[in-house]
Amino acid sequence: MIRHDESLEDKIFNMYEKLGIGNDDACLNCRNTTQNLSRPVSFWFVGDKYCFSKYKLLFIGKNARGNPGVARNSYLDSRGRADELWEVSWPYWSYTRSISDELYGSDSGDYIAYTNIMKCNNSDTVDTTSNLMKDNCISRMQIIKEEIKLLKPTNIVFLTSWEYDEYFTSIFDEMISIKSENVAIGKKKMPWWEFTGTIESSQINVLRIGHPERKNKVVYVSEVSNWVKNQK
């Protein structure tokens, strides 16, 4: 069971309330134009040792599937479901858990923060997020940017592949690209982009990679873990 930094998590929930997540005009625009739209889904969790951890690492996925969590005002609190999913074998969870284990050892979930770039979804299986949804959630409401401002990570790993790259300028005030290439993960090539992102004068080491699905786990975990370890 992950031990949570409930104080910091409450700050994120308070931010959601101030932004009007689920009720804002941007949210209503999505709801009125998108079939099968889920309720907004919260961040997954903030570990209780995250703020003082060696790497202060934030993982950011694409979006959740379906409606995981329990109702909390106009959105879903997904922390309890994340506690359960942290132990499953699905690549999105098990690869991230293995990277965290490599960096922190046992109880590694206590040392990281985990969220998604999108708060809603309209598919239980694959990412079918429209540009309208991305515009409203990432650019107009800037929910993920506000989460990052509260979490103050030193390192971010985006598990989003290239489908969200054009929206990074809505998240970061400045970006300095370091390296962009395709790297071999077993027999497959994976997009790999390293850059320094700045938000309110705070510089963050950022790695944007592909989703772990159907990737060689040993190589994937090793490459990402080594990147984190090599950051200053």
N, C-alpha and C positions, 0 to 999 in steps of 0.2 A: 504494500500500500504506500502510495506517495504521500509524503508529509508536505503540506501546503503552507506557503506564506500567505495566510489569510488576510493580513493587513494590506499587502500589495494587491492581492486579488480584489479586495473590496474597493481599492482605489480605481481599478479598471472598471468594475461594475458601476461605480459612481460616475465615471467618465461616460459610460454607455447611457446612463440616465440623462446626463447633461446634453449629449448629442441627440437624444431622442431616438435611439436605435429601435427600429421596428415601427416608429410612428412618424418619423421625419418625412418631408415631402419626397426626398430621394428614395426612401424605403417604399413609400406608397406608389411611386412611379414604377418601381420594379414589380410590386405586387399586382398592379393593375395591368401589366403588360407581359407577365411571365407565367406560363403554365407550370403547375406542380412546384411552385416556389416554397421552400421550407421556411420556417421561422428563422430569424437570425440566431446563429449559434455562437456562443461565447468562445473565448480562448479555452485551451485545454487545461493548462495548469501552470502555476508558478511554484517551483520547489522551495521549501523553507530555507535552503542553504544557497539559493541562487544568487542573492545579492552579494554574498561574500565568497563566492566560488572563484576558483583560479581563472577560469576562462569566461565566466559570465556569458554563457552561450544561450542564444535564443534560436529555436527552430521555428520556421514558418512554412506551413504547407499551403496547398491550394484552397480547398474548402472541405468541410465535413460532408458526409453522405446522409441524406434523410434528416431526421429530427432527433439527434442524440441529446439526451439531457432532460432536465425537468424545467417546467415553466417558471420563469422569474420575470414578472411584469410582461413586457412585450417581446422577450427573447428567451432563449434556452440557456440554462446554466449546465454546461457540459462536463464539469469537473468530475462528478461521480462516474460518468460513463468513461472518461479518460482514465480514471484509476483502473477500471476493468480492462480497457483496450491496451493499456501499457504492457500487459502480460501476454497479449495474443501474438500469433506467428505471422500475421499479415505484414508484408514488407514495410509499409508506411510506418508501422509501429516497431516491428522487431529490428529493422535496420537502425532506426533512430535510437532505440534502446541499446543496441550493441555499440554504436558510436559513443553514447554516453557512458556505457560500462568501460570502454577503452580509456576514456578520459578521466573517469572518477571512481571506477571500481564498483563496489556494492552500493545499493540504494542510490543509483546514479540519477534517478528521476528527481531526487530531492535537490539536485544541483543545477537543474536547467529550467528554462521556461519554454512553453510550447503553445503555438497558436496557429491561426490560418490567415492568409491574406484576404480571403473572402469570408463573409459571415453567413451568407445564404447559399443554397444550392438548389438545383432543379432536376437532380438525378440521383438515384440510389446506387448507381454503378460507376459511371465515368463522369469526368468534369465536362459539363456542357454549358459552362458559364458564358453568357453573352457579353458583348462589349458594353451594352447598356448597363448590365449588372456591375461590371468592373468600373465603369465611369461613376456610377452612383456610390458604390461602396468605397472604392479606393480614392477616387479623385474628388468627388463632391463632399462626402462625409468624412473622409480621411481617418477612418477608424483604425486601420493598421498603423498609420503614422502616430496617432495618439497613444496607442498601446506601446509602441517603441519608445516614445518620449517618457512614459511612466516606467517602463522596464529598464531603460538605460543600459542596454547590452554593450559589451565590448566586442562580441562577435555574433554575427547572424549567419545562419545557413538557411537559404531559401530552397525548398524542395519543389520548386514550381516550374522547372524547365524554362523554355523561352516564351511561353504563352502570356506572361505577365510583364515581360521586360519593359515594354513601352510605358508601363504605369509606374515604374520606379521613380520617374521624375516627379511624381505626385507624392512620393514618400520621402525622398531625400532632397534637401535643399541644394546639395552639391554632390556630384559623383566624379571620382577620378578612377578611370579604368586601369587595371593593372595587367590583366591577362584574360583573353577570351579565346577558347579553343574547344575542340572535342577531344575527350580523353578516353582511352580504352578501359572499359570496365568488363574484364573477361573478354568475351567475343563481341560485345556491343560497344558502340561509341556513345558517350554521354556529353551533352553541352555543359561546359564548365566556364564560369565567368567570375573572376575575382575583381573587386573594386573597393575603394574606400568611399563610404557614404557619410555625409554630414547632415545632422539634424540639430538645429539651434547650437551651432559651434562645437557639438560633440562629434568626434570622428569615430566611425564604426568600421571594423573589418567585415566585409561582406563576401560571401560565396553563394552564388546561385548555380544550382546543379539540377540534374534531371530527377524525376520521381524514381524511387528505388525499384518499382515493379519490374520484374524480369531482368534484374541486374545481378551480376555475380556478387553475392553478399560479402565474401571475404575481401575482395578488391574494393568494393564500394565503401565498406566500413573503414578500411585501411587508408584510402585516399582522403576521405573527409576528416578522419581523426588526425592524420598527419598535418593536414592544412590547419586545423584548429591549434594544434600543438606548436606550429611554427609561427603563429601570430605574436606580435609584440604588444 
